Amino acid sequence: MQASKILAFVVASLRAIDARLNPGETNSRCNAMRDENRIYGFTQKTANYLAQSGLTEVKLSAIFPESGKINPTVPYRFTQFVNALHAATYGQIDRTTARALLALRAANGQPLNRDALANLLTGRVKIEGVCPNTRGISITGLDKLVGRIGRDTVETQLSRSFGESGFCGVLGMTESKGKTNFSVSVNPENLYVKRFYALIDGATKGQLGELFNEGKGASE
C-alpha cells in the first residue's frame, strides 16, 4: 500500500471506532493516535515507514478494521511500536514485544510457544511444576537487556503482539501457528526485525536502561 492509502485507511478506522461510542463519549487511545506530538500518534511519518514493508490492505485491516469492531489497545500498541522503532525511542518500545523478540533470537531459528515465551518474559511458569520448552534460553541473560514482565496479563500481551492477528505477524516480523498456546518463529530478514536487533546491538548502557525500565504503561 502507498503511504497516502495507509493513512487514509487508518483515519477511516478510527472514525469507525468513534461511531460505535455513545453520544458525547470519547476514546482516549483513539485520541492519542490522532496526536502528532505523541509516540502513539499515527502520522504521515508512520505511514511512510509502513509503506516500506509491502503492507497490504488485508493485513492492515487486521489491526485497523473498517468496521471499528476492535479493542483500540491493539492499534494503539501497534502504532507505538512502529513509531518507537522509526525514531529509536528506546523507552517507548514496549517491553513485552522487545523481550519476546530477544528470546526468539536466542532460540536460533526454533519456534517458541506462548507458554515458553510467558516463562521467559516473567521468570515464572503458568502451572507450578510444569516447565515449558524454552530451548535452554537463559532468563537471567534476557534480564541483562530487558526487564521482566508482570505475570497477570502476559498471555494477553503476547497474543496482541504475536498471536493470530498480532501486530508482529501483520508486519511480517514473526509467524504464529496454532490458537491458544500458539508457537512463534521470527523472520530475521524482515525490515523491522533487523531494525529492532540493530537498535539493541548498538544501544548504549543508558539506552538499554530506558528499555529495561520501561513498562509503567507501555507494556501493560
C-alpha positions as CSV (number, residue, x, y, z in Angstrom):
1,M,0.0,0.0,0.0
2,Q,1.1,3.6,-0.7
3,A,1.6,5.8,2.4
4,S,-1.3,8.0,1.5
5,K,-3.7,5.0,1.3
6,I,-2.4,3.6,4.6
7,L,-3.0,7.0,6.4
8,A,-6.5,7.3,4.9
9,F,-7.3,3.7,5.9
10,V,-6.3,4.3,9.5
11,V,-8.2,7.6,9.7
12,A,-11.3,5.8,8.5
13,S,-10.9,3.0,11.0
14,L,-10.5,5.5,13.9
15,R,-13.7,7.2,12.8
16,A,-15.5,3.9,12.7
17,I,-14.4,3.2,16.3
18,D,-15.7,6.6,17.3
19,A,-19.0,5.9,15.6
20,R,-19.6,2.9,17.9
21,L,-19.2,5.1,21.1
22,N,-22.1,6.5,23.0
23,P,-23.0,10.2,22.3
24,G,-20.5,12.5,24.0
25,E,-18.1,9.6,24.7
26,T,-14.5,9.6,23.6
27,N,-11.8,7.0,23.5
28,S,-8.5,8.2,24.9
29,R,-6.5,5.8,22.8
30,C,-8.1,6.8,19.6
31,N,-7.4,10.4,20.6
32,A,-3.8,9.6,21.3
33,M,-3.4,8.1,17.8
34,R,-4.5,11.4,16.4
35,D,-2.0,13.4,18.4
36,E,1.1,14.0,16.2
37,N,3.2,15.0,19.2
38,R,2.8,11.7,21.0
39,I,4.6,8.3,20.4
40,Y,1.1,6.8,19.8
41,G,0.2,9.3,17.0
42,F,-0.4,7.7,13.6
43,T,1.2,10.4,11.4
44,Q,2.4,10.7,7.8
45,K,5.8,9.6,9.0
46,T,4.2,6.4,10.4
47,A,2.5,5.7,7.1
48,N,5.7,6.4,5.2
49,Y,7.6,3.9,7.3
50,L,4.9,1.2,7.0
51,A,4.8,1.7,3.2
52,Q,8.4,0.3,3.1
53,S,7.1,-3.1,4.3
54,G,4.8,-4.1,1.5
55,L,1.9,-3.9,3.8
56,T,-1.4,-4.9,2.2
57,E,-4.9,-3.7,2.9
58,V,-5.8,-7.2,4.1
59,K,-3.0,-7.2,6.7
60,L,-3.6,-3.7,7.8
61,S,-7.3,-4.4,8.3
62,A,-6.4,-7.0,11.0
63,I,-5.2,-4.0,13.1
64,F,-7.4,-1.3,11.8
65,P,-10.7,-2.8,10.6
66,E,-13.0,-0.5,8.7
67,S,-15.9,-1.7,10.9
68,G,-14.3,-0.3,14.0
69,K,-15.1,-3.5,15.9
70,I,-11.8,-3.9,17.7
71,N,-10.2,-3.1,21.1
72,P,-8.3,0.2,20.5
73,T,-5.4,-1.2,22.5
74,V,-4.3,-3.2,19.5
75,P,-3.8,-0.4,17.0
76,Y,-2.6,1.9,19.8
77,R,0.3,-0.5,20.7
78,F,1.0,-1.2,17.0
79,T,1.4,2.5,16.3
80,Q,3.6,2.9,19.4
81,F,5.9,0.1,18.4
82,V,6.3,1.3,14.8
83,N,7.0,4.9,15.8
84,A,9.4,3.9,18.5
85,L,11.4,1.7,16.1
86,H,11.5,4.5,13.5
87,A,12.5,7.2,16.0
88,A,14.8,4.9,18.0
89,T,12.9,5.9,21.2
90,Y,14.1,3.1,23.4
91,G,11.9,4.0,26.4
92,Q,8.8,3.6,24.2
93,I,9.5,0.2,22.7
94,D,7.1,-2.0,24.7
95,R,8.9,-4.4,26.9
96,T,6.7,-7.4,26.2
97,T,7.4,-7.3,22.5
98,A,11.1,-6.5,23.0
99,R,11.9,-9.3,25.4
100,A,9.9,-11.8,23.3
101,L,11.9,-10.8,20.2
102,L,15.1,-11.2,22.0
103,A,14.0,-14.7,23.3
104,L,13.1,-15.7,19.7
105,R,16.6,-14.6,18.5
106,A,18.2,-16.7,21.3
107,A,16.1,-19.7,20.1
108,N,18.3,-19.7,16.9
109,G,15.5,-20.2,14.5
110,Q,13.5,-22.6,16.5
111,P,9.9,-21.7,17.4
112,L,8.7,-20.9,21.0
113,N,5.2,-21.4,22.1
114,R,3.2,-18.9,24.1
115,D,3.8,-20.7,27.4
116,A,7.5,-20.8,26.9
117,L,7.6,-17.1,26.0
118,A,5.5,-16.3,29.1
119,N,8.0,-18.2,31.2
120,L,11.0,-16.3,29.6
121,L,9.2,-13.0,30.0
122,T,8.2,-13.4,33.6
123,G,10.6,-15.9,35.1
124,R,7.6,-17.9,36.2
125,V,5.6,-20.9,34.9
126,K,1.8,-20.9,34.3
127,I,1.3,-24.2,36.2
128,E,3.6,-24.9,39.1
129,G,6.0,-27.7,38.4
130,V,5.3,-27.8,34.7
131,C,8.1,-26.1,32.8
132,P,7.6,-25.4,29.0
133,N,10.3,-26.0,26.4
134,T,12.3,-22.8,26.5
135,R,15.1,-24.2,24.3
136,G,17.7,-23.7,27.0
137,I,17.4,-19.9,26.8
138,S,18.8,-18.1,29.9
139,I,16.2,-16.0,31.7
140,T,19.0,-14.1,33.5
141,G,20.6,-13.4,30.2
142,L,17.5,-11.7,29.0
143,D,17.3,-9.9,32.3
144,K,20.5,-8.1,31.4
145,L,18.8,-6.5,28.3
146,V,15.2,-6.1,29.2
147,G,13.3,-6.2,32.5
148,R,10.8,-8.9,33.3
149,I,7.1,-8.6,32.7
150,G,4.3,-8.9,35.2
151,R,2.6,-12.4,35.2
152,D,-1.0,-11.3,35.4
153,T,-1.6,-10.2,31.8
154,V,1.4,-11.6,29.9
155,E,-0.7,-14.1,27.8
156,T,-2.9,-11.2,26.6
157,Q,0.1,-9.1,25.8
158,L,1.7,-11.9,23.8
159,S,-1.5,-12.5,21.9
160,R,-1.6,-8.8,21.0
161,S,1.9,-8.9,19.6
162,F,2.4,-12.4,18.3
163,G,-1.0,-14.2,18.1
164,E,-3.1,-15.0,15.1
165,S,-3.7,-11.2,14.4
166,G,-0.8,-9.9,16.4
167,F,0.9,-6.9,15.0
168,C,4.3,-8.5,14.7
169,G,2.7,-11.0,12.3
170,V,1.0,-8.3,10.4
171,L,4.4,-6.6,9.9
172,G,5.9,-9.9,8.7
173,M,8.3,-9.9,11.7
174,T,7.0,-13.3,13.0
175,E,4.8,-16.2,12.1
176,S,2.5,-17.9,14.5
177,K,0.8,-21.3,14.3
178,G,-2.0,-22.6,16.4
179,K,-4.5,-20.9,18.6
180,T,-4.3,-20.7,22.4
181,N,-0.8,-22.0,23.0
182,F,0.4,-20.8,19.6
183,S,4.0,-21.2,18.5
184,V,6.0,-18.3,17.2
185,S,9.1,-18.1,15.0
186,V,10.9,-14.9,13.9
187,N,11.8,-13.8,10.4
188,P,15.4,-12.5,10.7
189,E,15.3,-10.9,7.3
190,N,12.3,-8.7,8.0
191,L,12.9,-4.9,7.8
192,Y,11.5,-4.3,11.3
193,V,13.2,-7.3,12.9
194,K,16.6,-6.1,11.5
195,R,15.9,-2.6,12.8
196,F,15.0,-3.8,16.3
197,Y,18.0,-6.1,16.7
198,A,20.3,-3.3,15.3
199,L,18.9,-0.9,17.9
200,I,19.6,-3.4,20.7
201,D,23.0,-4.4,19.5
202,G,24.0,-0.7,19.0
203,A,22.5,0.6,22.2
204,T,24.4,2.4,24.9
205,K,24.0,1.4,28.5
206,G,21.8,4.4,29.1
207,Q,19.5,3.4,26.1
208,L,19.2,-0.1,27.3
209,G,18.4,1.3,30.7
210,E,15.5,3.2,29.1
211,L,14.1,-0.1,27.7
212,F,14.9,-2.0,30.9
213,N,12.9,0.4,33.0
214,E,10.0,0.8,30.5
215,G,6.7,-0.7,31.5
216,K,4.7,1.6,33.8
217,G,2.2,1.9,30.9
218,A,3.6,0.8,27.6
219,S,3.9,-2.8,28.5
220,E,0.6,-3.1,30.3
